[in-house]
Amino acid sequence: MEEEIINNLVYIYFETKNLLVRQYTMKDIDRLYEIMSNPLVHQYTKDKNCPWDRLKTEQYIRFFMDKNFVTLDCFHGAIIEKASNKIIGLAGLNPYKENEPEIEWKLGAMYWNKGYATEIGKDIISKAFKTTNIIGIYGMADPENVASRRVLQKIGMNYLGINEFRNKKDAFYYIGRLQ
Ligand SMILES: CC(C)(COP(=O)(O)OP(=O)(O)OC[C@H]1O[C@@H](n2cnc3c(N)ncnc32)[C@H](O)[C@@H]1OP(=O)(O)O)[C@@H](O)C(=O)NCCC(=O)NCCS
């Protein structure tokens, strides 16, 4: 099914050795819901209405399809594992400060610790700096989210300390264009 979607000219944000990140289609709802309805995926994120229900999944996909972002300064896309041709999670850059977005990933629990977030994160950084005017990228993680903090470190971000983010204390990381 993924092949069919891609051949129908769905925008691919980028492709790495094992993964690609592409725009959503409405056909993605069931698979993304399967991933995002697992409470483990939201253990350290304090987003509203978690784990996701089917309606939230549909609204999320519709929002990003309607916005139709095609530049990397603000986007969210479906992560596809090339070997299985399956959606394994989501990744993107969220607006935070002007020209300084925040990176986000959420992978299905069975795909953790395979190096995938690191692979995507490095590519988001290099492609976003090459193709947009952003001057830096922030990464925020719950201080106890060891995996997320480790990934932010592995993709070259510097630790800035603990700060307030969306009404909670998060560990802040940052990488600037000149690094
Ligand atoms: C955080 C997340 C994106 C990481 O994705 P991932 O593909 O598993 O990350 P990677 O495999 O690239 O790297 C994970 C690193 O964390 C380390 N790690 C994972 N769990 C750990 C733990 N409990 N203690 C210590 N290190 C841990 C891994 O060993 C690895 O580091 P290493 O390469 O030095 O060994 C993934 O766990 C996830 O989607 N979690 C749920 C959503 C979330 O918290 N998103 C982040 C905030 S939006």
The ligand as a Tripos MOL2 file, in Angstrom:
@<TRIPOS>MOLECULE
LIG
   48    50     1     0     0
SMALL
NO_CHARGES

@<TRIPOS>ATOM
      1 C1         12.4870    8.9630   22.3130 C.3       1 LIG1
      2 C2         12.4120    8.1280   21.0380 C.3       1 LIG1
      3 C3         11.9520    9.0140   19.8830 C.3       1 LIG1
      4 C4         13.8120    7.5450   20.7560 C.3       1 LIG1
      5 O1         13.7430    6.8530   19.5260 O.3       1 LIG1
      6 P1         14.7350    5.6440   19.1910 P.3       1 LIG1
      7 O2         14.6140    5.3710   17.7400 O.co2     1 LIG1
      8 O3         14.4880    4.5270   20.1330 O.co2     1 LIG1
      9 O4         16.1550    6.3010   19.5060 O.3       1 LIG1
     10 P2         17.5900    5.7320   19.0910 P.3       1 LIG1
     11 O5         17.5000    4.2500   18.9020 O.co2     1 LIG1
     12 O6         18.0880    6.5440   17.9440 O.co2     1 LIG1
     13 O7         18.4700    6.0890   20.3640 O.3       1 LIG1
     14 C5         18.0090    5.7720   21.6700 C.3       1 LIG1
     15 C6         19.1660    5.9450   22.6560 C.3       1 LIG1
     16 O8         18.6560    6.0090   23.9790 O.3       1 LIG1
     17 C7         19.2380    4.9770   24.7570 C.3       1 LIG1
     18 N1         18.2450    4.5260   25.7330 N.ar      1 LIG1
     19 C8         16.9700    4.1270   25.4910 C.ar      1 LIG1
     20 N2         16.3670    3.8120   26.6500 N.ar      1 LIG1
     21 C9         17.2830    4.0380   27.6310 C.ar      1 LIG1
     22 C10        17.2440    3.9250   29.0470 C.ar      1 LIG1
     23 N3         16.1490    3.5110   29.6830 N.pl3     1 LIG1
     24 N4         18.3740    4.2350   29.7300 N.ar      1 LIG1
     25 C11        19.4770    4.6600   29.1060 C.ar      1 LIG1
     26 N5         19.5680    4.8020   27.7520 N.ar      1 LIG1
     27 C12        18.4760    4.4900   27.0470 C.ar      1 LIG1
     28 C13        19.5830    3.9010   23.7510 C.3       1 LIG1
     29 O9         20.5450    3.0040   24.2750 O.3       1 LIG1
     30 C14        20.1260    4.7730   22.6180 C.3       1 LIG1
     31 O10        21.4120    5.3210   22.9230 O.3       1 LIG1
     32 P3         22.7830    4.6370   22.3780 P.3       1 LIG1
     33 O11        22.7010    4.6490   20.8790 O.co2     1 LIG1
     34 O12        23.8440    5.5130   22.9180 O.co2     1 LIG1
     35 O13        22.8190    3.2310   22.8960 O.co2     1 LIG1
     36 C15        11.4370    6.9100   21.2200 C.3       1 LIG1
     37 O14        11.8110    6.2210   22.3760 O.3       1 LIG1
     38 C16         9.9760    7.3310   21.3260 C.2       1 LIG1
     39 O15         9.3100    7.5140   20.3180 O.2       1 LIG1
     40 N6          9.4790    7.4990   22.5830 N.am      1 LIG1
     41 C17         8.0940    7.8880   22.8370 C.3       1 LIG1
     42 C18         7.7930    9.3310   22.4070 C.3       1 LIG1
     43 C19         8.8030   10.3160   22.9520 C.2       1 LIG1
     44 O16         9.1350   10.2960   24.1300 O.2       1 LIG1
     45 N7          9.2710   11.2040   22.0540 N.am      1 LIG1
     46 C20        10.2470   12.2120   22.4000 C.3       1 LIG1
     47 C21         9.6510   13.4760   22.8820 C.3       1 LIG1
     48 S1          8.5420   14.2100   21.7070 S.3       1 LIG1
@<TRIPOS>BOND
     1     1     2 1
     2     2     3 1
     3     2     4 1
     4     2    36 1
     5     4     5 1
     6     5     6 1
     7     6     7 2
     8     6     8 1
     9     6     9 1
    10     9    10 1
    11    10    11 2
    12    10    12 1
    13    10    13 1
    14    13    14 1
    15    14    15 1
    16    15    16 1
    17    15    30 1
    18    16    17 1
    19    17    18 1
    20    17    28 1
    21    18    19 ar
    22    18    27 ar
    23    19    20 ar
    24    20    21 ar
    25    21    22 ar
    26    21    27 ar
    27    22    23 1
    28    22    24 ar
    29    24    25 ar
    30    25    26 ar
    31    26    27 ar
    32    28    29 1
    33    28    30 1
    34    30    31 1
    35    31    32 1
    36    32    33 2
    37    32    34 1
    38    32    35 1
    39    36    37 1
    40    36    38 1
    41    38    39 2
    42    38    40 1
    43    40    41 1
    44    41    42 1
    45    42    43 1
    46    43    44 2
    47    43    45 1
    48    45    46 1
    49    46    47 1
    50    47    48 1
@<TRIPOS>SUBSTRUCTURE
     1 LIG1         1 GROUP 0 **** ****
